[in-house]
Amino acid sequence: MLKLLIWLAIALLAVFWFRASRRKQVAPPREDRAGVEDMVRCQVCGVNLPRSEAILSRGRFYCSPEHQQQDHG
């Protein structure tokens, strides 16, 4: 009976070791850049913000209408 328990323990250790080694070989999933957006800098205050939230005027980016008016004076 003791020999059976020892063989069972060895078999279980082998299974756990095999699973752990397989888990390390699997490559982590690559990150999609679909959700990543370019950042731009406001010409007046220098704050960085996503391009979709920025105001583009005369080839320059602004964080708010006030900064756009302030720069164009």
C-alpha positions as CSV (number, residue, x, y, z in Angstrom):
1,M,0.0,0.0,0.0
2,L,2.8,2.4,0.8
3,K,4.4,1.7,-2.6
4,L,1.1,2.6,-4.3
5,L,1.0,6.0,-2.4
6,I,4.6,6.8,-3.4
7,W,3.9,6.0,-7.1
8,L,0.7,8.1,-6.9
9,A,2.7,11.0,-5.4
10,I,5.4,10.7,-8.1
11,A,2.7,10.7,-10.8
12,L,1.0,13.8,-9.4
13,L,4.3,15.7,-9.2
14,A,5.1,14.7,-12.8
15,V,1.7,16.0,-13.9
16,F,2.1,19.3,-12.0
17,W,5.6,19.8,-13.4
18,F,4.4,19.1,-16.9
19,R,1.6,21.6,-16.7
20,A,3.9,24.3,-15.2
21,S,6.4,23.8,-18.0
22,R,3.7,24.0,-20.6
23,R,2.3,27.2,-19.1
24,K,5.7,28.9,-19.4
25,Q,6.1,28.0,-23.1
26,V,2.8,29.6,-24.1
27,A,3.5,33.1,-25.4
28,P,1.6,36.0,-23.7
29,P,-1.0,37.6,-25.9
30,R,0.1,40.6,-27.9
31,E,-1.3,43.9,-27.1
32,D,-3.6,45.4,-29.7
33,R,-2.9,49.0,-30.6
34,A,-6.5,49.5,-31.7
35,G,-7.3,51.3,-28.4
36,V,-4.2,53.4,-28.4
37,E,-4.4,56.9,-29.6
38,D,-1.7,59.5,-30.5
39,M,-1.1,62.2,-28.0
40,V,-0.5,65.9,-28.9
41,R,0.7,68.9,-26.9
42,C,-1.2,72.1,-26.4
43,Q,0.7,75.1,-28.0
44,V,-0.2,77.4,-25.1
45,C,0.1,75.4,-21.8
46,G,2.0,72.3,-23.0
47,V,-0.4,69.8,-21.6
48,N,-0.6,66.4,-23.4
49,L,-4.0,65.2,-24.5
50,P,-5.4,62.6,-26.9
51,R,-5.6,63.8,-30.5
52,S,-9.4,63.2,-30.6
53,E,-9.9,65.7,-27.7
54,A,-7.6,68.4,-29.1
55,I,-8.6,71.4,-31.1
56,L,-6.7,71.7,-34.4
57,S,-6.4,75.2,-35.8
58,R,-3.8,76.4,-38.4
59,G,-1.8,73.2,-37.9
60,R,-1.5,73.7,-34.2
61,F,-3.2,71.8,-31.3
62,Y,-4.9,73.3,-28.3
63,C,-6.5,71.8,-25.2
64,S,-9.4,74.4,-25.0
65,P,-11.1,77.1,-27.1
66,E,-9.6,79.7,-24.7
67,H,-6.1,78.6,-25.5
68,Q,-6.9,78.6,-29.2
69,Q,-8.1,82.2,-29.0
70,Q,-5.2,83.2,-26.7
71,D,-2.6,82.0,-29.2
72,H,-4.3,83.6,-32.2
73,G,-4.9,86.8,-30.2
